[in-house]
Amino acid sequence: MSLNAEELFSERALSFRPSEIRELLKFVDSPEIISLAGGMPDGRFFPIDRVIEASTFALREYGKKALQYGSTEGIKKLRVLLMDRMENEGVKGIDLDNVIVSTASQQGLSLVAQVFVNPGDTVIVEEPSYLGAIQAFASMQAKFCTVPLDKDGMQMDILEDRLKELQKAHIRPKFVYTVPNFHNPAGVTMTLERRKKLIELAHTYDLLIIEDDPYGEIRFEGEPIPSLLALGGKDRVVALRTFSKISFPGLRLGWIVAREDIMSKIIVGKQAADLCSPAMTQYIAYEFVSRGWLDDYVNVVRREYPKKKNAMISALEQYFPVGSSWTDPQGGLFVWVKAPESIDTAAMFREAINAKVAYVVGIAFYPHRDDNCHMRLNFSAVDPEHITEGVHRLGDLLKSKI
């Protein structure tokens, strides 16, 4: 008689659901399929020789320290470098105790959920919202209050209405979660006016803001906008950052900025999760950043990604049916597409695979799973020629549904 593990699972584990993106990627592991589904940087631009040099130097210079356990907070010299980087972006009033190295920003989301969310607690998220955040918060059995996006980011008038409704019901949301720059999946950027309004609402309603900014440095059009952390300070904002999108996801490194009382809980949560992030990759990251190579690499990405984005927008204009619409991002990795109302993009996915093209179904980005006409397309990991052909295949499939 085999063990019935289902009887042993916690209620929390029983509520888990797999990532649609990870599940869908099982279907696209074929050279014949043009995948517009991932969220990866383009590996062709990775400066491999410099990574080898940084890695070799890290082993020779730091030796056993690079191969040992490190502190939970992360290697001090890397944290100082990250703190300086944040200050150069206009963030004031932080010191070393406010910065911790995480195992990429997904761990940051998981730690935020563990530190703040009890089963049944309300969290406010954008609609649509980053799938990884939905998973992290749902794993702690959060209730979602959603605020729709438009071309200028989270709609503050609707957020204020939601806050009034929650206040009337005597419900205090644990935080507002936002991806303000080049949103995943929507590609839009929150305007300065709305950022200031969000900070104002945080003070009025005594809110905490979780600012998740993986893409902010990948701006290839327009002028940078101050971060919520720069505008609101660490008292009201917990900031999550990552190397995964601005350098190499294989490093599995990110960082968290928070005030000391919050950080003390995050550190204990990280101790329970993984003790520490890998010292070896932290030393590699330190060498890569301190030599100016990260900035060099980001400049390459800023030069090359617009070509891909423009190829995608041109192909959408040429091949997608009337009734479709899409965002035109100034940075990041994604274009968010709305199919004609009659088309269910989730139901269409397997047909797309048969047509040798892949995307991420829009329903994955809605906590209440109440949208079925969107799709997320990635332009960063594919060359312009394959982007054009992939969009052409999708356009033909959509037209066949009308």
Legacy VTK file of the C-alpha trace (Angstrom):
# vtk DataFile Version 3.0
C-alpha trace
ASCII
DATASET POLYDATA
POINTS 402 float
0.000 0.000 0.000
1.593 3.284 -1.070
1.604 6.412 1.043
-1.200 8.871 0.297
0.742 12.127 0.516
-2.425 14.108 -0.168
-3.597 13.299 3.363
-0.402 14.848 4.763
-0.296 18.066 2.791
-0.996 21.278 4.678
-3.989 23.387 3.688
-1.478 25.879 2.360
0.166 23.286 0.103
-3.204 22.085 -1.145
-3.904 25.644 -2.294
-0.722 25.798 -4.413
-1.105 25.876 -8.179
1.713 25.507 -10.683
3.031 28.437 -12.669
1.304 28.610 -16.032
4.524 29.918 -17.519
6.576 26.978 -16.236
3.909 24.505 -17.340
3.579 26.065 -20.778
7.322 26.118 -21.316
7.219 22.305 -21.298
5.476 22.554 -24.655
7.957 24.912 -26.262
11.184 22.970 -25.789
11.527 22.421 -29.507
13.708 24.264 -32.023
10.739 24.356 -34.422
8.640 26.471 -32.062
9.154 30.227 -31.967
8.731 31.012 -28.292
7.458 34.477 -27.465
6.533 33.089 -24.048
9.605 33.423 -21.854
10.841 36.351 -19.825
14.529 35.822 -20.410
17.276 38.184 -21.487
18.984 37.471 -24.795
21.934 35.205 -24.011
23.680 36.238 -27.223
24.576 39.523 -25.553
26.035 37.974 -22.395
29.696 39.089 -22.107
30.947 35.574 -21.423
34.647 36.493 -21.427
34.078 39.111 -18.732
32.000 36.704 -16.652
34.814 34.154 -16.908
37.327 36.798 -15.833
35.170 37.904 -12.889
34.582 34.284 -11.852
38.254 33.351 -12.087
39.293 36.443 -10.143
36.650 35.751 -7.482
38.026 32.264 -6.874
41.643 33.393 -6.831
41.067 36.520 -4.728
38.502 35.253 -2.229
39.340 31.552 -2.295
37.680 29.611 0.498
35.390 32.535 1.378
33.795 32.274 -2.051
33.027 28.592 -1.485
31.837 28.830 2.126
28.607 29.828 3.769
28.182 33.580 4.018
26.126 35.843 6.221
22.368 35.862 5.751
22.473 39.572 4.896
24.964 39.007 2.094
28.585 39.941 1.437
29.249 43.381 2.849
31.169 44.820 -0.092
28.388 43.840 -2.510
25.739 45.385 -0.247
27.763 48.621 -0.071
27.955 48.636 -3.864
24.200 48.096 -4.155
23.509 50.808 -1.584
25.664 53.237 -3.560
23.856 52.247 -6.756
20.504 53.024 -5.152
21.777 56.372 -3.870
22.923 57.258 -7.389
19.317 56.671 -8.488
18.094 59.269 -5.999
17.308 57.057 -3.005
18.202 58.850 0.230
18.387 57.852 3.866
19.467 54.224 3.541
22.469 52.534 5.077
23.909 49.034 5.124
21.313 47.751 7.599
18.608 48.544 5.049
20.042 46.331 2.280
20.077 42.535 2.091
21.091 40.248 -0.771
18.350 37.826 -1.818
18.327 34.762 -4.023
16.800 36.820 -6.854
13.685 38.924 -6.441
11.346 35.930 -6.407
12.744 35.121 -2.985
12.079 38.725 -2.043
8.416 38.235 -2.934
8.274 35.006 -0.968
9.841 36.656 2.088
7.475 39.622 1.873
4.549 37.197 1.805
5.889 35.253 4.803
6.601 38.360 6.836
3.298 40.154 6.259
0.538 37.790 5.154
-1.657 35.618 7.354
-4.325 33.398 5.782
-7.234 35.608 4.794
-5.296 38.878 4.815
-6.003 41.317 1.996
-3.269 42.483 -0.369
-3.753 45.022 -3.149
-2.282 44.196 -6.554
-2.511 45.538 -10.065
-4.762 43.840 -12.588
-3.101 42.230 -14.433
-0.232 41.477 -12.064
3.069 39.594 -12.127
2.338 35.868 -11.930
5.215 35.184 -9.524
3.795 37.684 -7.052
0.322 36.178 -7.336
1.837 32.774 -6.578
3.868 34.039 -3.625
0.919 35.817 -2.015
-1.557 33.026 -2.808
0.798 30.518 -1.172
0.158 32.374 2.099
-3.589 32.281 1.367
-3.958 36.009 0.787
-7.151 37.578 -0.486
-6.611 39.784 -3.527
-8.032 43.252 -4.018
-7.286 44.262 -7.606
-6.828 47.666 -9.225
-6.841 47.883 -13.037
-4.030 49.326 -15.102
-4.186 51.702 -18.012
-1.420 53.171 -20.167
-0.164 55.226 -17.188
-0.012 52.375 -14.682
-2.203 51.622 -11.678
-5.335 53.770 -11.739
-5.148 55.859 -8.577
-8.786 56.954 -8.564
-9.872 53.319 -8.504
-7.237 52.481 -5.878
-8.637 55.245 -3.688
-12.151 53.865 -4.143
-10.920 50.391 -3.163
-9.227 51.807 -0.063
-12.409 53.591 0.986
-14.390 50.376 0.547
-11.885 48.391 2.602
-11.827 51.044 5.305
-15.621 51.001 5.489
-15.471 47.210 5.902
-12.804 47.593 8.640
-10.249 45.736 6.519
-6.663 46.946 6.549
-4.701 45.741 3.526
-1.243 44.471 4.335
0.342 46.263 1.382
-0.011 47.560 -2.158
2.151 45.620 -4.621
3.233 47.277 -7.864
5.642 46.857 -10.781
5.933 50.539 -11.743
8.426 50.294 -14.607
7.709 48.408 -17.857
5.167 46.251 -16.108
5.103 42.473 -16.330
2.942 41.583 -18.190
1.426 44.878 -19.342
4.585 46.763 -20.389
3.233 50.095 -19.084
5.023 52.534 -16.755
3.472 54.398 -13.839
3.687 58.150 -14.391
5.397 60.473 -11.923
2.035 62.037 -11.061
0.594 58.647 -10.144
3.674 57.674 -8.153
3.290 60.812 -6.085
-0.415 60.064 -5.627
0.389 56.525 -4.476
2.783 57.885 -1.851
0.095 60.355 -0.765
-2.468 57.543 -0.426
0.054 55.478 1.527
0.259 58.257 4.104
-3.489 58.890 4.149
-4.436 55.233 4.606
-1.305 54.111 6.495
-0.193 51.752 3.732
2.983 49.852 2.981
4.090 49.751 -0.661
6.004 46.832 -2.174
7.895 48.176 -5.198
9.082 45.395 -7.500
11.407 46.868 -10.130
13.230 44.225 -12.180
13.170 46.250 -15.398
13.768 49.883 -14.430
17.294 50.007 -15.860
16.143 48.557 -19.192
14.727 51.863 -20.411
15.408 52.517 -24.081
12.976 55.403 -24.685
11.976 58.443 -22.647
13.381 59.832 -19.421
13.800 57.868 -16.169
11.170 58.446 -13.472
12.148 58.468 -9.778
11.399 55.209 -8.011
8.718 54.943 -5.354
11.523 54.309 -2.867
13.191 57.583 -3.903
9.884 59.454 -3.654
8.500 57.881 -0.499
11.531 56.703 1.434
12.057 53.449 3.274
9.408 54.231 5.902
6.590 53.432 3.440
8.315 51.435 0.694
9.961 48.018 0.577
11.958 47.758 -2.656
12.772 44.548 -4.519
15.487 44.511 -7.178
17.193 41.763 -9.178
20.225 41.003 -11.313
18.164 38.533 -13.369
16.887 41.025 -15.936
19.699 43.602 -15.914
22.434 40.947 -16.080
22.163 37.142 -15.898
19.384 35.093 -14.270
21.900 32.308 -13.663
23.438 34.371 -10.858
20.142 34.004 -8.917
20.802 37.231 -7.035
18.709 40.230 -6.118
18.426 42.642 -3.230
15.834 44.012 -0.848
15.730 47.491 0.668
13.619 47.975 3.781
13.586 49.820 7.089
15.297 48.112 10.017
12.273 46.673 11.846
10.957 45.103 8.655
14.409 43.936 7.619
14.928 42.114 10.925
11.941 39.881 10.126
13.025 39.404 6.516
16.454 38.241 7.694
14.930 35.623 10.009
12.685 34.464 7.175
15.675 34.138 4.860
17.597 32.172 7.482
14.771 29.651 7.503
14.535 29.621 3.706
18.150 29.161 2.604
20.546 30.461 5.304
22.290 32.698 2.752
22.561 33.394 -0.950
25.571 31.766 -2.656
28.816 33.520 -1.755
30.429 32.558 -5.056
27.861 34.303 -7.218
27.874 37.308 -4.887
31.626 37.738 -5.376
31.201 37.322 -9.136
28.477 39.969 -9.113
30.645 42.297 -7.037
33.544 42.050 -9.475
31.276 42.430 -12.493
29.510 45.515 -11.123
32.526 47.204 -9.522
34.506 47.083 -12.782
31.715 48.909 -14.626
30.853 45.879 -16.705
27.214 45.780 -15.630
26.715 49.308 -16.941
28.426 48.324 -20.200
26.125 45.325 -20.563
22.979 47.327 -19.770
23.981 49.830 -22.453
24.183 46.987 -24.991
20.719 45.807 -23.977
19.338 49.345 -24.253
20.731 49.556 -27.772
19.565 46.139 -29.003
16.171 45.547 -27.370
14.416 48.474 -29.112
15.151 46.799 -32.440
13.314 43.712 -31.208
10.431 45.676 -29.728
10.013 47.680 -32.927
10.021 44.472 -34.971
7.225 43.115 -32.776
5.110 46.275 -32.977
5.537 46.425 -36.770
4.547 42.766 -37.104
1.488 43.248 -34.889
0.409 46.180 -37.056
0.892 44.115 -40.194
-0.482 40.702 -39.228
-2.950 40.950 -36.328
-6.671 41.224 -37.059
-8.833 44.299 -36.639
-10.080 44.466 -33.064
-6.674 43.633 -31.567
-4.737 46.134 -29.460
-1.399 46.196 -27.660
0.930 48.251 -25.514
4.074 49.908 -26.885
6.572 49.840 -23.997
9.486 52.237 -23.537
11.577 49.511 -21.943
11.480 46.084 -20.358
10.774 42.800 -22.103
7.070 42.508 -22.893
4.207 43.595 -25.107
0.691 42.991 -23.758
-1.797 42.090 -26.466
-5.593 42.074 -26.381
-7.176 39.772 -28.928
-10.589 40.465 -30.442
-13.262 39.932 -27.764
-14.560 36.669 -29.198
-11.214 34.868 -28.908
-10.169 32.887 -25.816
-6.352 32.958 -25.776
-6.152 30.153 -23.203
-8.289 27.847 -25.334
-6.201 28.800 -28.380
-2.823 27.982 -26.836
-2.489 24.367 -28.002
-3.450 25.407 -31.511
-0.666 27.980 -31.351
1.785 25.250 -30.363
0.607 23.217 -33.358
1.307 26.332 -35.441
4.829 26.355 -33.932
4.528 29.549 -31.898
4.116 30.127 -28.146
2.917 32.927 -25.875
1.761 33.216 -22.265
-1.981 33.160 -21.754
-3.312 36.342 -20.177
-5.508 34.604 -17.614
-2.361 33.602 -15.685
-1.856 37.228 -14.641
-5.293 37.722 -13.088
-5.667 36.620 -9.442
-9.383 35.986 -9.935
-8.765 34.396 -13.354
-11.427 36.546 -14.978
-9.806 37.534 -18.283
-9.337 35.273 -21.276
-8.625 37.591 -24.204
-5.049 38.735 -23.500
-1.625 37.289 -24.223
1.869 38.304 -23.166
4.531 38.394 -25.857
8.242 38.571 -25.085
10.610 40.301 -27.490
13.899 40.209 -25.568
14.918 36.589 -26.131
14.142 36.278 -29.851
15.823 37.811 -32.893
13.788 40.278 -35.001
13.299 37.850 -37.895
11.783 35.163 -35.665
9.700 37.773 -33.838
8.166 38.788 -37.169
7.512 35.189 -38.193
6.107 34.259 -34.772
3.698 37.200 -34.776
2.724 36.319 -38.365
1.790 32.785 -37.271
-0.221 34.108 -34.336
-1.973 36.641 -36.544
-3.002 33.958 -39.022
-4.345 31.818 -36.174
-6.332 34.703 -34.710
-7.809 35.588 -38.107
-8.935 31.976 -38.526
-10.999 32.368 -35.338
-12.996 35.366 -36.537
LINES 1 403
402 0 1 2 3 4 5 6 7 8 9 10 11 12 13 14 15 16 17 18 19 20 21 22 23 24 25 26 27 28 29 30 31 32 33 34 35 36 37 38 39 40 41 42 43 44 45 46 47 48 49 50 51 52 53 54 55 56 57 58 59 60 61 62 63 64 65 66 67 68 69 70 71 72 73 74 75 76 77 78 79 80 81 82 83 84 85 86 87 88 89 90 91 92 93 94 95 96 97 98 99 100 101 102 103 104 105 106 107 108 109 110 111 112 113 114 115 116 117 118 119 120 121 122 123 124 125 126 127 128 129 130 131 132 133 134 135 136 137 138 139 140 141 142 143 144 145 146 147 148 149 150 151 152 153 154 155 156 157 158 159 160 161 162 163 164 165 166 167 168 169 170 171 172 173 174 175 176 177 178 179 180 181 182 183 184 185 186 187 188 189 190 191 192 193 194 195 196 197 198 199 200 201 202 203 204 205 206 207 208 209 210 211 212 213 214 215 216 217 218 219 220 221 222 223 224 225 226 227 228 229 230 231 232 233 234 235 236 237 238 239 240 241 242 243 244 245 246 247 248 249 250 251 252 253 254 255 256 257 258 259 260 261 262 263 264 265 266 267 268 269 270 271 272 273 274 275 276 277 278 279 280 281 282 283 284 285 286 287 288 289 290 291 292 293 294 295 296 297 298 299 300 301 302 303 304 305 306 307 308 309 310 311 312 313 314 315 316 317 318 319 320 321 322 323 324 325 326 327 328 329 330 331 332 333 334 335 336 337 338 339 340 341 342 343 344 345 346 347 348 349 350 351 352 353 354 355 356 357 358 359 360 361 362 363 364 365 366 367 368 369 370 371 372 373 374 375 376 377 378 379 380 381 382 383 384 385 386 387 388 389 390 391 392 393 394 395 396 397 398 399 400 401
